[in-house]
Amino acid sequence: MQTETLKITVLGSGTSTGIPVIGCRCAVCLSDHPCNHRTRCSALLSYGKYNILIDTSTDLRQQALREDIRHIDAVFYTHSHADHLHGIDDLRGFNLRSKKPIPLYGSEQTLAIIRNSFSYIFDKSEPVSYIPRLELHPTNKSVDLFGLKMIPIPMQHGRMQVFGYRCGPFAYLTDCNAIPPSSLNLLAGLDLLILDGLRFTPHRTHFNIPQAVEMAQKIGAKQTLLTHLSHEVDHPVHDRELPNGINLAHDGQKFSFYVDSKKMK
């Protein structure tokens, strides 16, 4: 059996404000614990010589410098909210190194919003300047890329349909408050699940932490990390209170899995 290493990096684990929140004087925002310093949500998948980014968070530049990311070969978008999208312009730095356009994948709705919101990138009638070189690939089906299969997982984020993604033994499900049965069927046998768990109090478009724990136990991954964390969540205090196999994510976390390359296609 030929095996390859799939590496996962949590680039950002924070909610849309980032933590600390601007102007906030709460205990978490004033904390000097490194796990309470959270950039906006994003993840990196590395497989062989390829890097796949999930979302271009507002803090992409900071994350790329911190993790010494030197190339991005594709981006998969979960949805079009600003904290998951507005780092898109920083992709141009990777274009400069590779001299190639970067393919973007996501739902038709998400990519249509990206095209309209960042028309300077895609409107060929505008003067060409120092802009990202990007290619839009709308899809609602699995994508085979670089020897990997990226499977979109439809979910609800309030009234909005968004995508999570599964790749081999790993799934990334941020920004959701409901996962339909048809999507749960795509999540069996995971080694690592990264799941939305905003805060302890209820929210109308995100799982709170009790709901996320219940969903994680239903999915049954070997290990679950809760992400998109707000400043209600004090990592060193609340992480140890979670059930076995469930933890809070933090920026810079890394995981590696040996996978059968034939099964990844």
N, C-alpha and C positions, 0 to 999 in steps of 0.2 A: 504494500500500500504506500503510495506516494503522499507524504504529508507536507503541508506548508504552514507557516505561522501567520495567523490573523491577529493583528495588534489593534487594540482599542485604546484611545486616549480621550478622557473627559476634558475637553477644552474649556468648557464653562458649565457651571452648575447653578447659576443664579437666575432669579426671576428678571422681569423686564427692566427693573430699575438698576440691577446690579446691587451688590452688597459690598461696602456700606452704601446706604441710600443717601443721596445728596441732602445735606442739611439735617439728617437725623442724628439724634443723640441717645438712641436706645443702647442697651448693653451689647447687643450683637453688632451693631454698626460701629461701636467704639472698641470692640474686641480686638486684641492683637493676635488671636488664634488664627493661623493661616487658613484653616478650613472654613472660617467665617468670612473670608474675603472671596467673593464670588463674581466672576465675570458672567456675561450673558450666555445662555445655553447653546452648546454646540458640541459635536464629537468628531473625531478623526478615526478612520479605518485605514490601516496600512497593511498591504498584502503584497509580498514580493517587493518590487520597486515602485509600486503604485500607492498613492494617497487619495482617499475619497473623503470629502468633507460632507458632513450633514449640517446644513444651514451655514449661512455667512453672518454670524452674530455681529452685533454692534461693536464688539470688542475683538474682532478678528485680528487686527494688526497686533494688538497686545498679546493675544494667544499664540499667534504664529511666531513672534519673537521669543516668547517664553519657552516654547517647545521646539524652537529651531526648525520650523517647517520650511523646507526649501522649495517644495513643488506641490501643486495640487493638480490632480489629473481629472477630477470630476467633482461636481457638487450635487447632492440630493437635498431638495427642499421639503420640509414638513408642511409649511404654510407660509403665508405672506406677511405676518405681523412684523413690525419694525425690528424688534429685538432679535429676530431670527433671519433678518434679511439685509439690514442696512449697513452691514460691512461689505457689501458686494463690490464697492469700488476698490477695496483693497486687493481684490483678485488681480488687478493689473500688475502688481509687483511680481506675481508668479508668471504672468504672460511675458514680462521682460526677460525672465530667466529661460523659459521654455521656448519662446518664439512661436507658441501654438495657442489656438483658442481653447478655452476650457468648456466642456459640455455641462449644461445644467439640466437636471431632471426634476420633475415634479408633476403635480396634476395640471391639467389644462388651465384650470382657473388660477392656480398659483402663478404659473408662468405668464399668463396673460396680464396679471397684475404687475409682475416684475417688468414685463415689456413696457407697460404704460407708465409705471412709476419712474423708470429709469430709461426714458426714451432716448436720452443722449447717447446711451450705449448701443441701442439697436436701430435708431433712425439713420439710415445710410445717407439721407439727404443733408444731415447736419455735417459741419466741417469735422474732419477727423483730427483728433488731438490725442492727448495722453489718456486714453480710456481703456477699460477692460475689453478684451476680445473674448466674447462669450457666445455659445451656441445653445439655443433653446430646444429641448427635447421633451415635449409634453407626453406623459404616459400614465396609465393607471394599471399597468401590468408589470410583471417582473422584468428586470433588465439584467442581461448577462454582460459583464464588463470586467475586463482584466482577469478573467478566470473566476470571478465572483458572481453570485446571483443576488441582486438586491430586490427584495420583495416588498412592495408597498402594503402597509397595514392600515386600511381605512378606519378612522376613529372620529368621534365627535368632540369638538372644542366649543362648547355652547351650541349654537345653531350652525356652526361652521364645520364642514367636513375637512379633516386634515389627514395627513399621512404620518404613520410611523414607518419604520423600516426594519425588516429582518434580513440578516446576512449570516448564513450558517447557524452557529450556536448562539448568536447574539441578536438582540432586538433593542431598538431605541424608540421609546414611545413617550415623547414629551408633549405638553400642551393638549391634554385631553381630560374629559370628565365622563366619558362613556366609551366602551369598546364593545361593538356588537358581536353576537355569537359567531358569525361568519369569520370575523377577524381573530377571535380567540382560537378558532380551529387552526390558524396559521402559526400559533405560538407554542406548540407542544415541544418539549424536549430541549428547552433553552439552558445553556450554561450561565449566561449573563443577560439580565434584563435591566435596562435603565428606563425608569418609569416616572412620570409626572407626579410630584407630591408637594404642592405649593406651600402649604402651611397647615396648622392644626384647625383653625376655624374654617367654616364652610366657604366655598367660592362657587360662583355660578358657571364658570367655564373650565375649572381645573379640579382634579382630584385633590382633596385635602389629604393629610397624612393618614388618618384612620381609613379613608376610602382606598387610598393607594395600597396600604397594607393588605386590606381585604382582597383587592384585585391581584396583588402580587401572589398571595396565597392561592388564589384560584388558578393563576397561570402556572405556578409551580416551578419556576426557574431555580437552578441550583443556587444562584446568588442574584439578589435584586438590589439595585441602587436607586434611591429616590433623588430626583433632580428638579430643576426649576424652583429652587428653594428661596423663600422670602426671608426677611429679617425677623420673622416670628421664630425661626428655627435656629437654635444655638447648637452647633455641631457637637462639641464635646459633651454637652449635657444630654441632648436628645438622641444622639446616635446609640448610646448604650441602653436606651430604653426600648429600642425596637426589637421585634422577635428575631430569633436566630435565622440567619440567611438573608436578612433585610438590613440594609445600612443606608446612611446618607451619602450621596456623592460629594466629592470635592474636586476643585479644579486641579488638573494635572494627574489625576488617577490613571493608571495604566494597567491593562490586562492583556494576556497573550493566550491564544488557544492553538493547539496543533489540530489541524483539520485535514480530512481526506480531500485532496484537491479535486478528485472526480466528483465528489458529492457537492462541491461548492458551485458546480457549473449547472 
